[in-house]
Amino acid sequence: MIKVSVLYPNSPGASFDMAYYVDGHMRMVRDKMGAALKGMNVEGGLSGVEPGSPAAYIAMGHLLFDSVEAFQAAFGPHAASIMSDIPNYTNTQPTVQISQVKL
């Protein structure tokens, strides 16, 4: 199992429309990925370790697939439409990480 994490950095002036991300963007992603997508979740950053410190990421989206190849096959045909939707919910540039789930 692999996890594709999309991390949206929190910085001064960063904006993020969580309602659109959850109800619009992630719904579109789920529909386009089809049966290859095994699970998904969304997190909103609350704070850093120190009380009152800002969260490192304003939001994170996680997608689960059986393999990197399954992700690439599902994402590739829809990459342009998925990526072009980013300005509809944030002014930040996300970082993507693909990880192997161990536990």
VOBA-1610 file (N, C-alpha, C; in pm, whole numbers, padded with zeros to 5 digits, always signed):
BEGIN
Met+00086-00117+00000Met+00000+00000+00000Met+00090+00123+00000Ile+00051+00223-00080Ile+00125+00349-00080Ile+00029+00463-00047Lys+00087+00569+00006Lys+00009+00689+00039Lys+00069+00806-00036Val-00017+00878-00107Val+00021+01001-00174Val-00026+01115-00085Ser+00068+01191-00031Ser+00036+01303+00057Ser+00060+01433-00016Val-00040+01520-00011Val-00030+01653-00071Val-00033+01751+00046Leu+00079+01820+00067Leu+00099+01906+00184Leu+00097+02052+00142Tyr+00010+02130+00204Tyr-00006+02271+00170Tyr+00059+02355+00280Pro+00175+02417+00252Pro+00248+02490+00356Pro+00170+02609+00409Asn+00186+02631+00539Asn+00125+02744+00606Asn+00229+02855+00616Ser+00197+02968+00561Ser+00289+03082+00564Ser+00207+03210+00572Pro+00270+03320+00610Pro+00196+03446+00616Pro+00130+03474+00480Gly+00003+03505+00484Gly-00071+03535+00361Gly-00131+03413+00293Ala-00104+03294+00347Ala-00160+03173+00286Ala-00311+03168+00309Ser-00383+03128+00207Ser-00527+03110+00221Ser-00564+02970+00173Phe-00672+02917+00231Phe-00714+02782+00198Phe-00863+02770+00225Asp-00940+02733+00123Asp-01084+02714+00135Asp-01110+02566+00161Met-01118+02530+00289Met-01132+02390+00327Met-01264+02331+00276Ala-01371+02408+00280Ala-01500+02356+00233Ala-01492+02318+00085Tyr-01432+02403+00003Tyr-01419+02370-00139Tyr-01326+02250-00157Tyr-01217+02248-00083Tyr-01122+02137-00095Tyr-01189+02003-00068Val-01266+01996+00041Val-01331+01871+00079Val-01447+01837-00015Asp-01536+01934-00035Asp-01660+01907-00110Asp-01645+01916-00261Gly-01546+01989-00308Gly-01527+02006-00451Gly-01406+01931-00504His-01289+01974-00461His-01165+01918-00516His-01150+01769-00485Met-01160+01732-00360Met-01138+01592-00323Met-01248+01501-00377Arg-01367+01552-00389Arg-01475+01474-00452Arg-01440+01448-00599Met-01389+01552-00667Met-01348+01536-00806Met-01234+01433-00816Val-01136+01442-00727Val-01025+01348-00727Val-01077+01206-00708Arg-01165+01186-00613Arg-01222+01053-00587Arg-01292+00999-00712Asp-01371+01084-00776Asp-01444+01041-00896Asp-01349+01004-01010Lys-01243+01081-01027Lys-01149+01056-01137Lys-01059+00935-01110Met-01024+00910-00985Met-00935+00798-00953Met-01007+00664-00957Gly-01137+00664-00938Gly-01215+00541-00947Gly-01172+00435-00847Ala-01180+00310-00891Ala-01154+00197-00803Ala-01008+00186-00761Ala-00918+00254-00830Ala-00776+00250-00792Ala-00753+00316-00657Leu-00837+00413-00623Leu-00826+00484-00495Leu-00885+00398-00384Lys-00803+00360-00288Lys-00845+00270-00181Lys-00891+00343-00057Gly-00857+00470-00043Gly-00898+00549+00073Gly-00843+00689+00062Met-00902+00779+00137Met-00853+00918+00138Met-00890+00981+00271Asn-00811+01083+00308Asn-00848+01166+00421Asn-00788+01304+00404Val-00846+01398+00475Val-00804+01538+00471Val-00783+01584+00614Glu-00676+01659+00635Glu-00645+01715+00766Glu-00627+01865+00753Gly-00673+01938+00853Gly-00650+02082+00861Gly-00555+02109+00975Gly-00447+02182+00949Gly-00348+02211+01052Gly-00403+02300+01162Leu-00370+02266+01287Leu-00415+02346+01401Leu-00301+02426+01463Ser-00187+02360+01488Ser-00075+02432+01551Ser+00051+02348+01539Gly+00162+02410+01577Gly+00288+02340+01588Gly+00301+02281+01728Val+00419+02231+01762Val+00441+02169+01892Val+00429+02270+02005Glu+00487+02387+01986Glu+00482+02490+02090Glu+00341+02550+02095Pro+00287+02569+02216Pro+00154+02629+02229Pro+00147+02764+02156Gly+00045+02779+02075Gly+00025+02904+02003Gly+00106+02919+01876Ser+00192+02822+01846Ser+00272+02832+01723Ser+00188+02785+01604Pro+00215+02841+01486Pro+00136+02802+01369Pro+00170+02661+01321Ala+00072+02596+01262Ala+00093+02465+01201Ala+00188+02480+01082Ala+00271+02381+01059Ala+00362+02383+00944Ala+00284+02377+00813Tyr+00171+02306+00815Tyr+00089+02291+00695Tyr-00053+02335+00726Ile-00108+02415+00637Ile-00245+02465+00653Ile-00346+02353+00630Ala-00307+02258+00544Ala-00392+02143+00514Ala-00306+02032+00455Met-00359+01909+00463Met-00295+01793+00402Met-00403+01702+00348Gly-00379+01649+00229Gly-00468+01549+00171Gly-00389+01421+00150His-00450+01307+00179His-00382+01179+00168His-00467+01083+00086Leu-00404+01016-00009Leu-00471+00920-00096Leu-00400+00786-00086Leu-00474+00678-00076Leu-00416+00544-00066Leu-00439+00465-00195Phe-00333+00397-00239Phe-00336+00313-00359Phe-00260+00185-00329Asp-00287+00082-00407Asp-00216-00045-00390Asp-00068-00034-00424Ser-00034+00052-00522Ser+00105+00064-00567Ser+00127+00199-00634Val+00254+00233-00652Val+00288+00356-00726Val+00234+00347-00867Glu+00244+00229-00927Glu+00195+00211-01064Glu+00044+00233-01073Ala-00030+00185-00973Ala-00175+00205-00971Ala-00208+00354-00959Phe-00133+00425-00875Phe-00153+00570-00864Phe-00124+00638-00997Gln-00011+00609-01057Gln+00028+00674-01182Gln-00073+00647-01293Ala-00122+00525-01302Ala-00220+00491-01406Ala-00352+00566-01385Ala-00392+00584-01259Ala-00518+00653-01230Ala-00504+00804-01241Phe-00391+00857-01197Phe-00370+01002-01193Phe-00333+01060-01329Gly-00246+00992-01401Gly-00191+01044-01526Gly-00292+01105-01621Pro-00400+01034-01656Pro-00496+01089-01752Pro-00571+01213-01702His-00569+01236-01570His-00646+01346-01510His-00557+01452-01446Ala-00428+01439-01460Ala-00334+01529-01391Ala-00362+01675-01421Ala-00381+01709-01546Ala-00400+01850-01584Ala-00525+01909-01518Ser-00637+01837-01519Ser-00759+01893-01462Ser-00751+01901-01309Ile-00686+01803-01248Ile-00671+01806-01102Ile-00580+01921-01060Met-00467+01935-01125Met-00372+02040-01090Met-00427+02180-01121Ser-00505+02194-01227Ser-00558+02325-01263Ser-00665+02373-01165Asp-00714+02285-01080Asp-00816+02323-00981Asp-00755+02385-00855Ile-00625+02371-00836Ile-00560+02420-00713Ile-00589+02567-00685Pro-00581+02659-00782Pro-00608+02800-00751Pro-00751+02827-00704Asn-00841+02731-00720Asn-00979+02751-00673Asn-00992+02739-00521Tyr-00889+02687-00453Tyr-00900+02673-00307Tyr-00778+02720-00229Thr-00667+02749-00297Thr-00550+02797-00221Thr-00458+02882-00307Asn-00382+02965-00240Asn-00279+03043-00309Asn-00139+02988-00278Thr-00133+02869-00218Thr-00006+02806-00185Thr+00032+02703-00291Gln+00158+02665-00292Gln+00208+02562-00383Gln+00231+02435-00302Pro+00155+02328-00329Pro+00168+02208-00247Pro+00297+02130-00275Thr+00335+02053-00176Thr+00443+01956-00188Thr+00379+01818-00189Val+00427+01731-00278Val+00372+01595-00287Val+00478+01496-00243Gln+00436+01401-00162Gln+00524+01292-00121Gln+00451+01160-00137Ile+00519+01062-00194Ile+00465+00926-00205Ile+00543+00841-00105Ser+00469+00772-00019Ser+00529+00691+00088Ser+00476+00550+00083Gln+00556+00457+00131Gln+00509+00320+00150Gln+00453+00311+00290Val+00331+00264+00302Val+00266+00250+00432Val+00322+00126+00500Lys+00373+00143+00621Lys+00434+00033+00696Lys+00345-00021+00807Leu+00254+00062+00856Leu+00170+00020+00969Leu+00032+00074+00950
//
